[in-house]
Amino acid sequence: MAKFEDVGFMELAKSKRSLKITLNDLPFTSFTHIFYVSVKNTEEVMAGHKKNVTIVMRLGDKNNESAEAHKS
């Protein structure tokens, strides 16, 4: 039987259009990973209208190559 372990949490993003998924206790890594998923697309998956939904991650920009400064 598969075992499950808590590795983060999900909440509504400030935009109210995406779910923010924060993974901070992943095995074999010491970095926090933040991903976003469209609320509308997630609802369509839950309703059976879509098979999957795209997960996105914010990237750095020219002024700050690290996305860490972009607190969401």
N, C-alpha and C positions, 0 to 999 in steps of 0.2 A: 504494500500500500504506500502511496506517495505521502511524503511529509511536507508540510508547509511551514514557512518561517516568515515573520513580518520583516519587510525590507524597506518600507517607506509608507507614503500616504498619498491620497488623492483629494483634491479640493477644487472648488470652482475658482477659476482664474479671475483676476481683477476685471478683465474685459467682459466677463459674464458669458462669453461665447465659447470658451474652451474649458476643459478640465485640466488642471495642473497636476501632474504626477511627479512626486519627488521620491527618488530612490536613494537612500542615504546609508543603508546598512548592507550593501551587497557583499557577498563573500568575495574575497580576493581583491578588493579594491578599497581605497580610502577616500574616494571622491564622491561628492553628491551629484547625482544626475537628475536633471529636470526635463520633463517632456510634456507636450501639450497634445490634447485630442479634442476635436470639435464636439461640442455638446450635441448639436443637431445630428451629426453623423453617428455618434454613439447611440442616440435614440433610435436611429434608423436600423442600426445593427440589432439593438435589443428587440425591435419590432419585427425583425426578420426581413426587412426590405433591402438590406445590404449584407454582404458576407463579411466585410472587414472595413476598417477605418484606418486612415493614415495617422501615424504618430510623428510629431515634429519636435525639433530641438532648436533652440535659439543659438545662432552662431555669432562669433565676434564680428566687429566691424573694423574699418581702417583706423579709427581713433583708439580703439581698444580691442586688440586681437583676442582677448579673453572675454567670454560671455559672462564671467563672474561678476563684472561690474553692473550688469543689467539685472538688477533684482526684480523679480516678478511678483 
